[in-house]
Amino acid sequence: MSTHTHAHQFDTPQQQHQATRLGMWAFLITEVMLFSGMFVAYILYRTWYPEAFIEGSSHLDVMLGTINTLVLISSSFTMVLAVHAAAEGKKQAIQKNLVLTLVLGLVFLGIKAVEYSHKFHDHLVPGPNFAHEGIHGGHLQLFYSLYFAMTGTHAFHMIIGMGLLVYLFIRAGKGAFNKDHTAVELVGLYWHFVDLVWIFLFPLLYLLGRHL
């Protein structure tokens, strides 16, 4: 019976670990490029239409955005604890912290759903039902187009991350991380990246240039 703990194409477990980490970092670089394109578009249009974008920002709920920021920071902490527990082979601790991270992710998405519902109620969703009384109506719709594109893409990445957390929870229950916790570490990197994106989105959308 083979006792190898690494795939046949690698010489050692260490080589496999390094390769998988490199692959994850390469993937995250492509994700940085994706979000960077939207960030650049937002900054350019904000420079061209500052009044409309400041007005659009004033319609966002800073309190809900702040709560969501604290929620994601907390989820990064619980994810770190999950990785640490995996490194020590503590199955129950892994599962507990994965569940906490998952619950915090659900809280974030729930709050974001409330924010979206407010925009639908106020007719601030770009499209034929968009309604705004003021001189910046067209450019305000551009602001909300970028708002929904950026926060929606971020939320989609969170949903993917939560699916990965469920996958890790199931594998942890089967004792999969007693010797190799690479999978938990890689999902942790992904989760921290998604959290970091929000750290940039929050001030850019909710705070920058806003009259508080």
N, C-alpha and C positions, 0 to 999 in steps of 0.2 A: 504493500500500500504506500502511495506517495505521501510524504510528509511535508511537501512544499507548501508554503503559505503565500506563494506568489504565482502569477500567471506564467505560462511556459515561455513567453517571449522575453521575460526578464531574468537576469542572472541571480538577483537577490531581492528580498523584500524591500530593502532600502532603495534599490534602483526603481522598483515599481512605485514606491511612495513618492520619490522625487518626480517621476514621470507624470503621475496623476496630479500632483500639485502644480506642475508646470502647465499641464493641460487646463486645469481650472483657472489659473492666472491668465492664460491665453484667451479662454472664454470670457473672463471678466473684462479683459481689454476690449473685446468686441462689444460688450455691453456698455462700457464707458463711451465708445464711439457712438452707439445708438443714442444714449441720453445726451451726449455732448451736442449732437446735431440739434436736438430740441432746445437745449439751453442756449445755444448760439442764436437760433431763430427767435427765441423769446427776448433775449437781450437786444437784438437788432430792432425788433418791432417796438420794444419798450423805449428804445432810444428815439425812434421816429415818432411815436405817439405816446409820449409820457403822461399827458393828462388822462387819456382814456385808460391807460394801464393802471394808473393810481386810483382812478375811480373804480375800475374792476376789482382791484385789491381790497378796496374799502367795503365791498359786498361780501368778502370772505369772512368767516367766523374765526377770529384769532384765538379765541378760547378753545374751540374744538381742535384747531391746528396745533395749539400748544399741548393739549392733552395727548393728542396722537404722537407728538414728538417725544413726550415722556414715556408713552407706552412702548414706542419702538426702542428707545434707549434701554428700557427695562428688559425688553425681549433680547437685546444683544447680550445683556448681562446673563440672562438665563441660558442663552445659547453657549456662552463661554463656560458656564458651569456644566452643561451637557458634554462639551468637548473634554473638559477636565475629568469628568466622571468616566467617560469612555476610555481615556488614557489610563485610568486606574482599574478598568474592567468592572466598574460598579453598575450592574444592570439596572437596579431599582432607581439609583440616582440619575442615570441616563434617561430613563423613561419619565421620571418625575419632571426633570428640567425640560425635556422635549415637550411634554404636555403644557407646562407653564409657558413656553415659547409659543406654542400653537394657540393657546388661549389668548395671549397678548396680541398675536396676529389677528385673531378673530375680532378682538375688541377694536383694533385699528380699522379693519375693514367695515365693522359696524358703524363706527363714527363717520367714516368716509361715506357710507351709504346715506347716513342722515344728512351730511353736507350736500350730497348730490340731490337728495329729495327736496331740500330747500331751494336749490337752483331750478329744479323743474317747477316747483310751486311758484317761484318768482318769475318764471318765463325767461330765465337767463341761460338756457341751453341753446347753443348755436343751431340755427335751422329756421324753418318757416314759422315756428311759434315763438321765436325770440322777440321779446318786446321790451323796449327801453325808451323812456322819455328823456331826451337830452340831445346835446349836439354831438356826442361821441358814440352814438349807437352802433355804427358800422365798425369802428375800431374797437369798441367794447366787445363786440361779438368775436373779434379776432383774439382778444385777450382770453375769452372763455374757450375758444377753440384750442388754444395752447394749454390752458388750464386743464381741460378734460383730457387732452392728448397726453400730457405729462403725468398727471396724477393717475389717469387710467392705465397707462403703461406701467407705472410703478405698482399699482394695485395688482395688475396681472402677474408681475414678477413675484409679488408676495403670495399670491395664490399658488404659484408653482412651488415656492419655497415651503409653503404649508403642506403641500402634497409630499414633498421630500421629507418633512418632519414626520409625517404619518408612516412613511416607508421606513425611516430609521427606527421609529418606535416599535414597529413590528419585528424588524431584524434584531433589535436589542432584546426583545422578549425571547428570541430564540438563541440568545447568547452569542451573537455574531461578532461582538466587539471585545471579546476576551483577549485576543492577541493583536488584532489590527483594527485601529479606530480611524483609519484614513477617511472612510466615508463620512463619518460624523464631522471630522475636521473640514472636509471639503464643503459640506453643506453649511457648516458654520461660516466659512469664508463667503459663500454666496449670500447668506442671511445678513452678514455684516455689510456687504456691498449694498444690498437693497436698503438697509437702514441708513447708510451713508448718503445714498441718493436723496432720501427724504430730508436729511439734515440740510442739503442744499436747496431742495424744493421749498421748504417751509419759509425761510426768509425771503427767497426770491418772489414767491407768489403772495405771501401773506403780509410781509413786513416792509419790503424795500420801497421807500418813497411814500409810505402810507402815513396819513395824518392820524396818529394815535390819540 
